[in-house]
Amino acid sequence: METPQDFLILAGLALAAFLYAAVGHGGASGYLAVMALAGIAPESMRPAALVLNLVVAGIGSWKYLRAGAFDWKVFWPFAVVSIPMAFVGGALHVPAAVFKPLVGVALLFAAWRMFLSSRRTEVVRREMKLAPAFVAGAVMGLLSGMTGVGGGIFLSPLVLLMGWAGTRETSGVAVLFILVNSLAGLAGLASQGSLTALPPNFLLWAGAVALLGWLGAELGSRRLRLPAIRNLLALVLGVAGTKMILAAG
């Protein structure tokens, strides 16, 4: 790390990994927020967010599966259609003029859902319908690959709103959903040779998010309800999303 900004970026990414892993997410929207605030080039943001997401979601998936916080019947209808669509989204070339407002809207959506989720009580379980799950999975997969967001910010509120899973099971489903979509999105990017755009300090970033992601997932998979953390994340996401939209103007 050569400058104070490099240190702040590293600290921000590590903190995002810890906080997001604690609530069952990979952290891509947080990494995008940090990179947006730091002025990282758009062509580097998407591959960097997906790889960091993959690291933390991989750790989180293992932790949540071990803790029994997962529901295969909820996971598979979304995943089976989202994976190919995430590959398509990752392979698409998204110009900066489109990428910035698209990510900005995704971050603001994540902020809104994160804020609301901090006030949500346990849901009443309902039977999941396959048709809407397939449609939602396809849309979430495409957006995941296009923006570098793993899709958990879209999946979690939908599952909770519809009552298809409890809170901890939703976290487990979301983190594995993020893992498979990040893999598919990365494959799409790699098919276009876009992984060469990773920032210079990326290996250091990956090591930091792996360590703090492990700690966050350990906390989140065992005992959960962290409304203060979700409110803080909502604030950071809202600021970064607004910055991205304004920068696109």
C-alpha positions in Angstrom: 0.0 0.0 0.0 1.6 3.2 -1.2 -0.9 5.9 0.0 -3.4 6.6 2.8 -6.2 6.0 0.2 -4.8 2.5 -0.5 -5.1 1.8 3.2 -8.6 3.2 3.4 -9.8 1.1 0.5 -8.3 -2.0 2.0 -10.0 -1.2 5.4 -13.3 -0.4 3.7 -13.3 -3.7 1.8 -12.4 -5.7 4.8 -15.1 -4.1 6.9 -17.6 -4.7 4.2 -16.7 -8.3 4.0 -17.1 -8.8 7.7 -20.5 -7.0 7.9 -22.0 -8.6 4.8 -20.8 -12.1 5.8 -22.4 -11.6 9.2 -25.8 -11.1 7.5 -25.4 -13.9 4.9 -24.2 -11.9 1.9 -21.0 -11.9 -0.2 -20.5 -8.2 0.0 -20.4 -7.2 -3.7 -22.6 -4.2 -3.2 -20.3 -3.1 -0.3 -17.2 -3.6 -2.4 -18.7 -1.6 -5.3 -19.6 1.1 -2.8 -16.1 1.3 -1.5 -14.6 1.4 -5.0 -17.2 3.9 -6.1 -16.3 6.2 -3.3 -12.5 5.7 -4.0 -13.0 6.5 -7.7 -11.9 3.1 -9.0 -12.3 2.8 -12.8 -15.6 1.2 -13.8 -13.8 -1.5 -15.9 -12.0 -2.7 -12.8 -15.0 -2.6 -10.4 -17.1 -5.4 -11.9 -14.4 -8.1 -12.0 -13.0 -7.1 -8.7 -16.4 -7.2 -7.0 -17.2 -10.6 -8.4 -13.9 -12.2 -7.4 -14.1 -10.7 -3.9 -17.7 -11.8 -3.7 -16.7 -15.3 -4.7 -14.1 -15.5 -1.9 -16.5 -14.4 0.9 -19.5 -16.2 -0.5 -17.5 -19.4 -0.7 -16.5 -19.1 3.0 -20.0 -18.1 4.0 -21.6 -21.0 2.1 -19.5 -23.5 4.0 -20.3 -21.9 7.3 -24.1 -21.7 6.7 -24.3 -25.2 5.4 -22.4 -26.5 8.4 -24.8 -24.7 10.7 -27.8 -26.2 8.9 -29.1 -22.8 7.8 -30.1 -23.7 4.2 -33.1 -24.9 2.3 -32.5 -26.7 -1.0 -36.1 -26.5 -2.1 -35.9 -22.7 -2.0 -32.4 -22.5 -3.6 -32.6 -24.6 -6.7 -35.5 -22.9 -8.7 -33.7 -19.6 -8.5 -30.2 -21.0 -9.2 -31.1 -23.2 -12.2 -32.1 -20.2 -14.3 -29.9 -17.5 -12.7 -26.6 -19.3 -13.5 -26.8 -19.2 -17.3 -28.2 -15.6 -17.1 -25.3 -14.5 -14.9 -22.9 -15.8 -17.5 -24.7 -13.9 -20.2 -24.7 -10.7 -18.0 -21.0 -11.1 -17.3 -20.2 -11.5 -21.0 -22.1 -8.3 -21.9 -20.0 -5.2 -22.4 -21.5 -2.4 -20.3 -20.3 1.1 -21.2 -19.4 3.4 -18.2 -22.3 5.7 -19.0 -24.7 2.7 -18.4 -22.7 0.9 -15.8 -22.5 3.8 -13.3 -26.3 4.5 -13.1 -27.1 0.8 -13.2 -24.8 0.1 -10.2 -26.0 3.3 -8.5 -29.6 2.1 -8.7 -28.6 -1.4 -7.5 -26.8 0.1 -4.5 -29.7 2.3 -3.6 -32.0 -0.7 -3.8 -29.6 -2.6 -1.6 -29.6 0.3 0.9 -33.4 0.4 1.0 -33.8 -3.4 1.5 -31.0 -3.5 4.1 -32.7 -0.7 6.1 -36.1 -2.4 5.9 -34.6 -5.8 6.8 -33.3 -4.5 10.1 -36.9 -4.0 11.2 -38.3 -7.3 9.9 -39.6 -10.0 12.3 -39.7 -13.7 11.5 -42.0 -14.5 8.6 -44.9 -17.0 8.2 -43.8 -19.7 5.9 -45.7 -20.1 2.6 -45.3 -22.6 -0.2 -43.1 -21.4 -3.0 -44.4 -21.2 -6.6 -42.0 -22.3 -9.3 -43.0 -20.0 -12.1 -42.3 -16.7 -10.3 -39.2 -18.1 -8.9 -37.9 -19.0 -12.4 -38.7 -15.5 -13.7 -37.1 -13.8 -10.7 -34.0 -16.0 -10.9 -33.5 -15.2 -14.5 -33.7 -11.4 -13.9 -31.5 -11.6 -10.8 -28.9 -13.6 -12.6 -28.7 -11.2 -15.5 -28.3 -8.2 -13.2 -25.8 -10.1 -11.2 -23.5 -10.6 -14.1 -24.0 -7.1 -15.6 -23.2 -5.2 -12.4 -20.9 -7.4 -10.4 -23.4 -7.9 -7.6 -23.9 -11.5 -6.7 -27.7 -11.2 -6.5 -28.2 -11.7 -2.8 -29.5 -8.2 -2.3 -32.3 -9.0 -4.7 -33.0 -12.6 -3.5 -33.1 -12.1 0.2 -35.9 -9.5 0.3 -37.9 -11.4 -2.2 -37.7 -14.7 -0.2 -38.5 -13.0 3.1 -41.3 -10.9 1.6 -43.0 -14.0 0.1 -42.5 -16.0 3.2 -40.7 -18.8 1.4 -38.0 -19.3 4.1 -37.1 -18.2 7.6 -34.5 -15.5 8.3 -31.5 -17.8 8.9 -32.4 -20.1 6.0 -32.8 -17.1 3.7 -29.2 -16.1 4.6 -28.0 -19.6 3.8 -29.8 -19.7 0.5 -28.7 -16.2 -0.5 -25.0 -16.8 0.2 -24.9 -20.0 -1.9 -26.9 -18.2 -4.6 -24.3 -15.4 -4.6 -21.5 -18.0 -4.9 -22.9 -19.7 -8.0 -23.9 -16.4 -9.7 -20.5 -14.9 -9.0 -18.8 -18.0 -10.6 -21.1 -17.7 -13.6 -20.5 -13.9 -13.9 -16.8 -14.4 -13.7 -16.9 -17.1 -16.4 -18.8 -14.6 -18.6 -16.2 -11.9 -18.0 -13.3 -14.3 -18.6 -14.9 -15.3 -21.9 -14.4 -11.6 -23.0 -10.9 -11.3 -21.5 -12.1 -8.7 -18.9 -10.4 -10.3 -15.8 -7.1 -8.5 -16.8 -8.7 -5.3 -15.5 -8.2 -6.2 -11.8 -6.7 -3.4 -9.7 -2.9 -3.6 -8.8 -3.5 -4.2 -5.1 -6.2 -6.9 -5.7 -4.4 -9.8 -4.1 -4.0 -7.8 -0.9 -7.7 -7.0 -1.1 -8.6 -10.7 -1.5 -6.6 -11.7 1.5 -8.2 -9.1 3.7 -11.8 -9.9 2.7 -11.1 -13.6 3.1 -10.0 -13.1 6.7 -12.7 -10.7 7.8 -15.3 -12.6 5.7 -14.5 -15.8 7.7 -15.0 -14.0 11.0 -18.3 -12.4 9.8 -19.7 -15.7 8.5 -18.7 -17.4 11.8 -20.7 -14.9 13.7 -23.7 -14.8 11.3 -24.1 -18.5 10.9 -24.3 -19.1 14.6 -26.3 -16.2 16.0 -28.1 -13.5 14.1 -30.0 -10.3 14.2 -27.8 -7.4 13.8 -30.1 -4.4 13.0 -27.4 -1.8 13.8 -25.0 -3.3 11.3 -27.7 -3.4 8.6 -28.6 0.2 9.2 -24.9 1.2 8.9 -24.6 -0.7 5.7 -27.8 0.9 4.4 -26.2 4.4 5.0 -22.9 3.5 3.2 -24.7 1.9 0.3 -27.1 4.9 -0.1 -24.2 7.4 -0.2 -22.2 5.3 -2.7 -25.2 4.7 -4.9 -26.0 8.4 -5.0 -22.4 9.2 -5.9 -22.5 6.7 -8.8 -25.7 8.1 -10.2 -24.4 11.7 -9.9 -21.1 10.8 -11.5 -23.0 9.4 -14.5 -24.7 12.7 -15.1 
